[in-house]
C-alpha cells in the first residue's frame, strides 16, 4: 500500500509531458534526430519512437530529462492531462507555443485540400476512439471489442490494401494478417490510443512487403476493371515506389496531417512532405488533372469508397485463425527446442572424453621390410643365436673374470 501511494505521488509530482504529436514537433524544431535525442536521454531510438507515437510514456528520471530537454529552448505547447491530485494547488497555465522552425516546416508541407479535412466513409477506419478500460476486461468483453473493431475498420482497410497492391487476394490476406496480429497482442491494442491505426500500420507493412514479389500468385496485378478512369488512377498509383504510395494514401486519401503521416511511416516530417510532393508530381505526369490536390483527394476517396466488393471472413473466423496460428508456431517452437536439446544430449553422451590421435598408414621404405611382426631367421642367424645361448657369459672374453 505504501509503495502504491509513493508511486502515485511521484506520478503527480512529475513534470507534465507534451502530447505525442507535440513531442515530435519540439524535437524537429530543435533539428534533432531520434538517435541524438536517445543518446542525450540515455535510452534507445526505439524508446524515443515509442514516446513520440504515444505507445508508452517516460517515467522517473528519464521523464524529467526528456521534458527538460524538449522544453529547454522553448516553452512546451499542449500537454497531456495529469492524474487528478487529492488537493490540487495549481493548474498549468502554459498555453503559448512558440515555433522557431515552423515556417520551414510549413514550406515543406504540401498544400492540404479543403475536402481532406472531411471524414469520408472509407477513411472512417483511420481512427477510432481510444480504448481506456477502467478495469480488466472479461473474455466476453474482449471478444465483443475485437469484433466491433473488425467490423468497423476491416471494410475500409481492405480497400486501402487493394489500392496499395492491386491484388484482391493479397488485400484480404493483409487485413486478416493484421487482425491476427492484433488479437495476439490484444491487451496492447485494446489500450492503444488508436486501435484502428495500429491495425492499419500492420496491414500496410504486410501489404507492401517486398517478399510478395517472390510468390507466383502475386507477381502480376489482377485483371483491370471496367471503369477506365479508376483503372488509370490505380495503375498510376501502382507505378509509384511503395513508400510514396503509402504516404500519399495516408495524407491525401485518408486525411492524416503531416506529422501523423510521418510517424506512421517512420520518417521525418520533411521527408514525408517531400514524398507527398514527389508522388503528386509523378501522378500529374501521367494524369494531368491530378495536379490539383483537391481533385486528387476526391479521386482517392472515390477509389476507397467505390472499390470492388471484397468478401472478408467473419470476426470469429479471424479470431480462431489467429489462435490456431499462435498455437502452431508455439508447438513448432517447442518441437524445435526439444529437437535441439535431444541432439545436444546425444552428442554429449556419445562424444569421446579424450583425444586419440589416428594411426598413420604404413609406408614402404627402400631396402627395409615393412614392420609386420617377427621375421623368420636365416640359418646363419640361428647358429649365432645358439652360440650365444651356449656361452656361459655374454659379452667379450676379455671381460670374463679370472677365477684364479
Secondary structure per residue as TSV (DSSP state, phi and psi in degrees):
chain	resnum	aa	ss	phi	psi
A	1	X	-	360.0	-39.8
A	2	X	H	-67.4	-39.5
A	3	X	H	-65.7	-39.8
A	4	X	H	-63.9	-41.2
A	5	X	H	-65.1	-40.5
A	6	X	H	-65.4	-39.0
A	7	X	H	-65.2	-41.5
A	8	X	H	-64.7	-40.2
A	9	X	H	-65.5	-39.8
A	10	X	H	-64.9	-37.1
A	11	X	H	-66.8	-38.2
A	12	X	H	-69.9	-35.2
A	13	X	H	-83.9	-8.6
A	14	X	S	-69.2	151.5
A	15	X	-	-63.9	145.8
A	16	X	-	-67.7	141.6
A	17	X	-	-95.8	140.3
A	18	X	B	-67.6	164.1
A	19	X	-	-66.2	158.0
A	20	X	H	-54.6	-41.5
A	21	X	H	-66.0	-36.9
A	22	X	H	-69.9	-33.9
A	23	X	H	-60.9	-44.8
A	24	X	H	-65.9	-41.1
A	25	X	H	-64.0	-41.1
A	26	X	H	-65.7	-38.9
A	27	X	H	-65.6	-43.7
A	28	X	H	-70.2	-29.0
A	29	X	H	-65.8	-28.6
A	30	X	T	-87.8	5.7
A	31	X	T	55.2	46.8
A	32	X	-	-119.8	135.4
A	33	X	-	-84.3	168.5
A	34	X	H	-63.9	-37.1
A	35	X	H	-65.9	-41.8
A	36	X	H	-65.6	-42.4
A	37	X	H	-65.1	-39.1
A	38	X	H	-64.1	-38.3
A	39	X	H	-67.0	-37.4
A	40	X	H	-73.6	-34.4
A	41	X	H	-83.5	-26.6
A	42	X	T	93.5	33.8
A	43	X	S	-130.7	-176.5
A	44	X	-	-91.0	165.5
A	45	X	H	-65.6	-35.5
A	46	X	H	-62.9	-35.0
A	47	X	H	-66.3	-42.8
A	48	X	H	-62.3	-41.5
A	49	X	H	-63.9	-37.3
A	50	X	H	-66.4	-36.6
A	51	X	H	-65.7	-40.4
A	52	X	H	-76.6	-21.2
A	53	X	H	-92.4	-4.7
A	54	X	T	83.9	8.3
A	55	X	S	-66.8	-44.8
A	56	X	-	-134.7	171.7
A	57	X	-	-130.4	144.3
A	58	X	-	-68.5	156.2
A	59	X	-	-136.3	158.3
A	60	X	H	62.6	-137.5
A	61	X	H	-67.3	-31.2
A	62	X	H	-62.8	-38.0
A	63	X	H	-65.0	-44.7
A	64	X	H	-63.0	-44.2
A	65	X	H	-66.3	-37.3
A	66	X	H	-66.2	-46.7
A	67	X	H	-66.9	-41.1
A	68	X	H	-63.8	-37.4
A	69	X	H	-71.1	-40.1
A	70	X	H	-72.6	-37.8
A	71	X	S	-98.3	10.3
A	72	X	S	-70.0	-52.5
A	73	X	S	-78.2	-19.1
A	74	X	S	-153.5	160.0
A	75	X	-	-74.9	139.8
A	76	X	-	-68.3	152.4
A	77	X	-	-91.0	-130.8
A	78	X	S	-59.8	140.9
A	79	X	B	-121.0	153.5
A	80	X	-	-73.1	147.1
A	81	X	-	-63.6	137.7
A	82	X	-	-92.9	155.6
A	83	X	-	-60.1	139.4
A	84	X	-	-64.9	135.0
A	85	X	-	-93.4	154.4
A	86	X	T	-60.7	-39.2
A	87	X	T	-131.2	86.3
A	88	X	-	-66.6	134.1
A	89	X	-	-102.6	-37.8
A	90	X	-	-153.9	161.4
A	91	X	-	-117.8	146.9
A	92	X	-	-65.3	133.0
A	93	X	-	-112.6	12.4
A	94	X	-	-76.5	110.9
A	95	X	-	-121.8	-15.4
A	96	X	-	-76.3	146.6
A	97	X	-	-134.3	75.2
A	98	X	-	-65.7	138.5
A	99	X	-	-128.0	89.8
A	100	X	T	-63.7	-34.9
A	101	X	T	-110.4	19.0
A	102	X	H	-68.6	-29.4
A	103	X	H	-63.9	-41.2
A	104	X	H	-65.8	-38.7
A	105	X	H	-66.5	-37.2
A	106	X	H	-67.7	-32.3
A	107	X	H	-65.8	-34.5
A	108	X	H	-83.9	-16.2
A	109	X	S	-79.5	129.3
A	110	X	-	-65.7	160.6
A	111	X	-	-67.8	134.3
A	112	X	-	-95.7	120.9
A	113	X	-	-67.8	148.5
A	114	X	G	-59.5	-33.3
A	115	X	G	-73.7	-11.5
A	116	X	G	-70.3	-23.0
A	117	X	G	-78.9	-14.3
A	118	X	S	-83.8	142.5
A	119	X	-	-81.4	125.9
A	120	X	-	-100.6	159.5
A	121	X	S	-59.9	-41.8
A	122	X	G	-71.8	-28.0
A	123	X	G	-87.4	5.9
A	124	X	G	-67.5	-17.5
A	125	X	G	-85.2	5.1
A	126	X	G	-76.2	-27.7
A	127	X	-	-147.5	148.4
A	128	X	-	-139.2	153.4
A	129	X	-	-59.9	132.1
A	130	X	-	-61.8	136.4
A	131	X	-	-88.2	114.1
A	132	X	-	-126.1	76.6
A	133	X	-	-66.3	140.0
A	134	X	S	-78.8	-21.9
A	135	X	S	-143.3	160.1
A	136	X	-	-57.1	134.7
A	137	X	-	-79.4	143.3
A	138	X	-	-76.3	163.0
A	139	X	H	-55.5	-38.8
A	140	X	H	-63.8	-40.0
A	141	X	H	-66.0	-37.8
A	142	X	H	-64.7	-41.3
A	143	X	H	-62.0	-45.0
A	144	X	H	-65.9	-40.1
A	145	X	H	-66.6	-41.9
A	146	X	H	-65.4	-44.1
A	147	X	H	-62.5	-38.8
A	148	X	H	-65.8	-42.1
A	149	X	H	-64.3	-39.4
A	150	X	H	-65.5	-47.6
A	151	X	H	-66.3	-29.2
A	152	X	H	-77.9	-42.6
A	153	X	H	-102.1	-27.4
A	154	X	H	-61.0	-44.4
A	155	X	H	-58.6	-42.2
A	156	X	H	-71.0	-35.9
A	157	X	H	-68.2	-36.0
A	158	X	H	-69.4	-31.8
A	159	X	H	-70.4	-36.6
A	160	X	H	-63.5	-43.7
A	161	X	H	-63.5	-38.7
A	162	X	H	-67.5	-35.0
A	163	X	H	-68.8	-31.1
A	164	X	H	-81.2	-30.5
A	165	X	H	-113.4	-30.5
A	166	X	-	73.8	17.8
A	167	X	-	-130.9	123.8
A	168	X	H	-68.7	-46.0
A	169	X	H	-63.7	-43.2
A	170	X	H	-66.2	-33.0
A	171	X	H	-64.6	-48.0
A	172	X	H	-63.0	-40.2
A	173	X	H	-63.3	-40.2
A	174	X	H	-66.5	-41.4
A	175	X	H	-66.3	-44.7
A	176	X	H	-64.3	-39.2
A	177	X	H	-61.9	-43.3
A	178	X	H	-62.9	-40.1
A	179	X	H	-76.2	-29.0
A	180	X	H	-59.6	-46.3
A	181	X	H	-64.8	-38.1
A	182	X	H	-65.5	-39.0
A	183	X	H	-70.6	-35.2
A	184	X	H	-64.0	-33.5
A	185	X	T	-112.7	37.3
A	186	X	H	-60.0	-39.7
A	187	X	H	-56.9	-33.8
A	188	X	H	-76.5	-41.2
A	189	X	H	-71.3	-35.1
A	190	X	H	-64.4	-30.3
A	191	X	T	-101.5	8.2
A	192	X	S	-70.6	152.2
A	193	X	S	-67.6	-25.9
A	194	X	-	-143.3	84.7
A	195	X	H	-59.9	-40.0
A	196	X	H	-65.4	-36.4
A	197	X	H	-66.2	-35.3
A	198	X	H	-61.6	-46.6
A	199	X	H	-67.5	-38.5
A	200	X	H	-62.0	-42.8
A	201	X	H	-62.5	-42.0
A	202	X	H	-65.2	-38.8
A	203	X	H	-66.7	-42.8
A	204	X	H	-63.2	-41.2
A	205	X	H	-62.1	-42.3
A	206	X	H	-71.7	-41.4
A	207	X	H	-65.2	-35.4
A	208	X	T	-96.2	14.1
A	209	X	-	-63.9	132.3
A	210	X	G	-69.5	-11.8
A	211	X	G	-72.5	-17.0
A	212	X	G	-67.3	-23.8
A	213	X	G	-68.0	-16.8
A	214	X	G	-81.8	-12.1
A	215	X	S	-85.5	130.6
A	216	X	G	-63.7	-36.0
A	217	X	G	-74.6	-12.1
A	218	X	G	-119.2	17.5
A	219	X	S	-75.4	-33.0
A	220	X	S	-118.1	143.6
A	221	X	-	-66.8	168.3
A	222	X	-	-69.4	169.7
A	223	X	-	-61.8	142.5
A	224	X	-	-64.0	153.6
A	225	X	-	-84.0	173.9
A	226	X	S	-75.4	-24.3
A	227	X	-	-77.9	105.3
A	228	X	H	-68.2	-36.6
A	229	X	H	-65.0	-46.4
A	230	X	H	-65.9	-38.3
A	231	X	H	-66.1	-33.7
A	232	X	H	-65.4	-41.7
A	233	X	H	-67.7	-41.5
A	234	X	H	-62.2	-42.7
A	235	X	H	-64.7	-38.0
A	236	X	H	-66.6	-37.9
A	237	X	H	-66.4	-40.0
A	238	X	H	-69.4	-19.4
A	239	X	T	-82.3	-9.9
A	240	X	S	-76.1	154.0
A	241	X	-	-59.9	149.2
A	242	X	H	-54.7	-40.1
A	243	X	H	-65.8	-41.7
A	244	X	H	-63.9	-42.2
A	245	X	H	-60.8	-45.8
A	246	X	H	-68.3	-43.3
A	247	X	H	-64.5	-40.4
A	248	X	H	-65.7	-38.9
A	249	X	I	-64.2	-43.3
A	250	X	I	-68.4	-40.8
A	251	X	I	-83.5	-52.4
A	252	X	I	-90.7	-25.8
A	253	X	I	-89.5	-47.7
A	254	X	S	-95.7	-13.2
A	255	X	-	83.2	20.0
A	256	X	-	-72.3	149.2
A	257	X	-	-77.6	171.8
A	258	X	H	-65.9	-43.9
A	259	X	H	-60.9	-40.2
A	260	X	H	-66.6	-39.7
A	261	X	H	-61.9	-43.2
A	262	X	H	-64.7	-40.6
A	263	X	H	-65.2	-39.9
A	264	X	H	-72.0	-33.6
A	265	X	T	-90.0	4.1
A	266	X	T	56.4	49.5
A	267	X	-	-134.2	164.6
A	268	X	-	-75.1	160.8
A	269	X	H	-62.6	-44.6
A	270	X	H	-61.0	-37.7
A	271	X	H	-65.4	-41.2
A	272	X	H	-64.2	-40.4
A	273	X	H	-62.7	-41.2
A	274	X	H	-65.7	-36.1
A	275	X	H	-63.9	-41.8
A	276	X	H	-63.2	-44.4
A	277	X	H	-63.5	-45.2
A	278	X	H	-66.2	-38.4
A	279	X	H	-64.0	-40.9
A	280	X	H	-63.6	-39.9
A	281	X	H	-64.3	-42.4
A	282	X	H	-66.3	-37.6
A	283	X	H	-68.3	-39.8
A	284	X	H	-65.9	-28.2
A	285	X	H	-66.0	-33.7
A	286	X	H	-90.9	-38.1
A	287	X	-	-128.3	96.7
A	288	X	G	-58.2	-31.5
A	289	X	G	-66.9	-18.8
A	290	X	G	-80.4	3.2
A	291	X	G	-67.5	-25.0
A	292	X	S	-79.6	121.2
A	293	X	H	-59.2	-33.7
A	294	X	H	-68.1	-41.7
A	295	X	H	-64.5	-40.7
A	296	X	H	-61.1	-43.3
A	297	X	H	-62.3	-43.2
A	298	X	H	-64.8	-38.8
A	299	X	H	-67.9	-39.7
A	300	X	H	-65.6	-41.7
A	301	X	H	-64.1	-38.8
A	302	X	H	-63.8	-39.8
A	303	X	H	-66.3	-35.4
A	304	X	H	-74.2	-31.3
A	305	X	H	-91.4	-25.8
A	306	X	S	-117.3	32.0
A	307	X	-	-74.9	177.6
A	308	X	-	-66.8	149.2
A	309	X	-	-73.1	116.5
A	310	X	-	-114.1	121.1
A	311	X	-	-81.6	126.7
A	312	X	-	-106.9	155.1
A	313	X	-	-70.0	151.6
A	314	X	-	-66.2	159.6
A	315	X	H	-58.0	-38.9
A	316	X	H	-64.0	-39.3
A	317	X	H	-63.3	-37.9
A	318	X	H	-66.2	-42.1
A	319	X	H	-64.2	-46.7
A	320	X	H	-66.0	-35.9
A	321	X	H	-63.9	-38.7
A	322	X	H	-64.3	-41.0
A	323	X	H	-67.0	-40.2
A	324	X	H	-65.3	-39.1
A	325	X	H	-64.1	-43.8
A	326	X	H	-64.9	-40.1
A	327	X	H	-64.2	-41.2
A	328	X	H	-62.1	-48.4
A	329	X	H	-69.2	-31.1
A	330	X	H	-66.2	-45.6
A	331	X	H	-65.2	-38.6
A	332	X	H	-63.3	-40.4
A	333	X	H	-65.9	-40.4
A	334	X	H	-65.2	-43.3
A	335	X	H	-63.3	-41.8
A	336	X	H	-64.9	-38.9
A	337	X	H	-63.8	-43.7
A	338	X	H	-63.2	-40.1
A	339	X	H	-63.6	-42.8
A	340	X	H	-66.5	-42.2
A	341	X	H	-64.0	-43.0
A	342	X	H	-63.5	-42.8
A	343	X	H	-64.2	-38.6
A	344	X	H	-66.0	-43.2
A	345	X	H	-64.7	-41.2
A	346	X	H	-63.7	-39.7
A	347	X	H	-65.0	-41.8
A	348	X	H	-66.4	-34.4
A	349	X	H	-75.2	-32.3
A	350	X	H	-100.4	-6.8
A	351	X	S	-73.3	142.5
A	352	X	-	-68.1	149.1
A	353	X	S	-90.2	-13.3
A	354	X	S	-142.0	159.2
A	355	X	-	-91.0	125.5
A	356	X	-	-114.5	109.7
A	357	X	-	-67.5	141.7
A	358	X	-	-73.4	150.2
A	359	X	-	-75.2	132.8
A	360	X	-	-72.4	141.7
A	361	X	-	-67.2	146.7
A	362	X	-	-67.7	148.3
A	363	X	-	-127.4	140.0
A	364	X	-	-76.3	133.0
A	365	X	B	-113.0	136.9
A	366	X	T	-62.6	127.4
A	367	X	T	81.4	-4.9
A	368	X	B	-124.1	125.5
A	369	X	-	-69.0	151.4
A	370	X	-	-65.3	146.4
A	371	X	-	-73.4	102.2
A	372	X	-	-136.5	27.9
A	373	X	S	113.5	176.9
A	374	X	-	-65.2	138.6
A	375	X	-	-92.9	159.1
A	376	X	-	-76.6	130.7
A	377	X	-	-77.3	145.7
A	378	X	-	-78.9	165.7
A	379	X	H	-58.4	-38.3
A	380	X	H	-63.9	-42.8
A	381	X	H	-67.2	-36.7
A	382	X	H	-66.6	-39.6
A	383	X	H	-64.8	-40.9
A	384	X	H	-64.5	-41.3
A	385	X	H	-64.4	-41.2
A	386	X	H	-63.9	-39.5
A	387	X	H	-65.1	-42.2
A	388	X	H	-65.5	-37.3
A	389	X	H	-70.7	-28.5
A	390	X	H	-78.6	-30.2
A	391	X	S	-69.1	142.4
A	392	X	S	-69.8	-34.1
A	393	X	S	-127.8	135.5
A	394	X	-	-83.3	151.3
A	395	X	S	109.0	178.6
A	396	X	-	-64.8	153.8
A	397	X	G	-69.4	-29.1
A	398	X	G	-70.3	-12.8
A	399	X	G	-97.4	2.9
A	400	X	S	-78.0	129.4
A	401	X	-	-69.0	143.6
A	402	X	-	-87.2	124.1
A	403	X	-	-70.2	-17.6
A	404	X	-	-88.3	360.0
